[in-house]
Amino acid sequence: MVENVSLFSGMNREDLDVINQSLVTRTYPKSTIIVNEGDDSDSLYIINNGRVKVFLSDDQGKEVVINTQDAGEYFGELALIDNSPRSASVMTLEKTTLSILSKKEFENIMLRQPTIALNLIRNLTGRVRHLTENVKSLALLDVYGRVAKTLLSMANQNDDRLVIEEKLTQQDIADRVGASREMVARILKDLSTGGYISYENRHIVINEKLPAHY
C-alpha cells in the first residue's frame, strides 16, 4: 500500500517493505471518530479504502472541515515527529480501512533505516507548503474566492467539463470555506443562474470558467 502514498514517495523497495511489515490494518464503520483534536499523538494512518473528513470544532459544536481524504491519502503524520496533541479531529464518512503505523514502530525503523527519515522530511516539507497555501486562502480570499477555489480544487476533468465526484451539500462547502450556509447557497445559486455550474445527480458540474470576482 505505501508505494502509492505520497508521504513515502522516492523511497526504494527495501525501505517500503520495511514500512509495510510494520503496519497494522483495521476497519472502521461510518461516522467513527478516529482521532480527536487534543488527543495524544502516537500513530500515522494510511487510508486503504473509504473516506474521512478532517475537521476542527468549538465548544458549541460548530465545525470547520479542513479536508476530506480517500484511498491513498494519510493523516496523523506529525505524530511520527513530535509529542504534541492532535491538531484536528478525523471521522470516517463511510466504512473505511486504515493501515496504522505507530510512533514506536516508526522510531525503530528509523534506527535501522536512516534513509527513511531523510525521505520523510523532504515529503513533509511539501505537505507543509500545501497547508500554508490553504491558510493563505482563508486569510486573503473573500467567501466567493474560497468557494470558487474549493470547487475547482475538487473537480476532475470529464470530457469538456469539470465534475466534482463527491456529492457536496451547501453545508459541506460552508464548513470547508469557513462561511455560513446561507452565503454559500447564494453564491451557488448565482453561479447556477449564470450557467457557470449545474447539478447532475447531486454532483456539481463546472460548465465554464468561474468569474474572477463575485
Protein Blocks (a to p, Z undefined) as FASTA:
>chain_A
ZZmpmklgoiafklmmmmmmmpccddddehiafbdghiacfbdcddfbdcdddddddfko
pacdfbdcdehiaehklmmmmmcdcfbdcddfbdcddddddfklmmmmmmmmmmlmmmmm
mmmmmmmmmmmmmmmmmmmpcfklmmmmmmmmmpccehjbccdfbacdfklmmmmnopaf
klmmmmmmmmmmnomacceehiacdfbdcdfbZZ
